[in-house]
Amino acid sequence: MKRMVQGMMVALICGAAFLTGCSSKDGDKTVFLDDYEKNIANKIVGKWINVEEAGKAVPTNLKGVMTIESFSKGYYSTSFGSDTWIEREAFEIAIKRDTISWAVANGPVTVNIQHIVNSVTDSEMNTTTSLVAKMGDSVVSEVGPMSMRLVKLAKDYRQDIIGLWEGKVSSDSSQFDDGQLHRWEYRADGNYVYYGLVKDKWEPIGGGFNQYLVDGNLLCTRWKNEGDEQESREWWEIESIEDGVMKWKALRIGEDGAPYAASFTMTKVNEPQ
């Protein structure tokens, strides 16, 4: 239970939730915002990713993407450790002055999140964020208050990634890659196929469980090789997809605790398997 709560807390604090617009009716619920609240809300609509927490850069594997669709609703995506996999999960938002609140349940635990918007522009937002996890009336865990900086994402690569891509590791980017040329076929249903060359022929590799999610520029993958009981996971940020070339980047933490940058480049393959 403790591990589940910690996973939820980390995944959620890596995903700040915000809102849009003015007073409006959303289903059967009407929410009214005064001019001060509307001024904040109108700047926050869009898709955001956390880049800094408590003054430190956030590694790619601890990032989450939040999309605000209306003044009272949004969704978020994140992957954490081997337990949390959240893909475009919907939530409801409440705003009062400069404070935004929302909550999400995970089994018997409910995590309540509160963000105070300290500043916001068209491209960046700074908040003070707190989380409280409860089981019934009992507090299980608390995080914060802590500072958080987010940037707005202009591009969602969910559709652009679909297709067959070819590449190999070009930096200290993956503990899983063997340095050989491979192919990845990203399908629209959230599954992918991983191919390797076997006697000069491309053959699927792995145990058949290969999933991915893309939200904004965040790419999360998980898989199980044949005979594995535990999932393997990897995280990237899509830097660009242009003219048949896809570039990835990631901020990782090495075994010595020092951060380092990773990169990967792939080219689109149009020939059939």
Secondary structure as UniProt FT lines:
FT   HELIX           2..13
FT   STRAND          24..26
FT   TURN            27..28
FT   STRAND          29..31
FT   HELIX           35..44
FT   STRAND          46..53
FT   TURN            54..55
FT   STRAND          56..57
FT   HELIX           60..62
FT   STRAND          64..68
FT   STRAND          73..80
FT   TURN            81..83
FT   STRAND          84..92
FT   STRAND          94..96
FT   TURN            97..98
FT   STRAND          99..106
FT   TURN            107..108
FT   STRAND          109..120
FT   STRAND          124..135
FT   TURN            136..137
FT   STRAND          138..153
FT   TURN            158..161
FT   STRAND          163..167
FT   STRAND          182..186
FT   TURN            188..189
FT   STRAND          191..198
FT   TURN            199..200
FT   STRAND          201..204
FT   STRAND          209..215
FT   TURN            216..217
FT   STRAND          218..224
FT   TURN            226..227
FT   STRAND          232..242
FT   TURN            243..244
FT   STRAND          245..253
FT   TURN            255..256
FT   STRAND          259..269
//
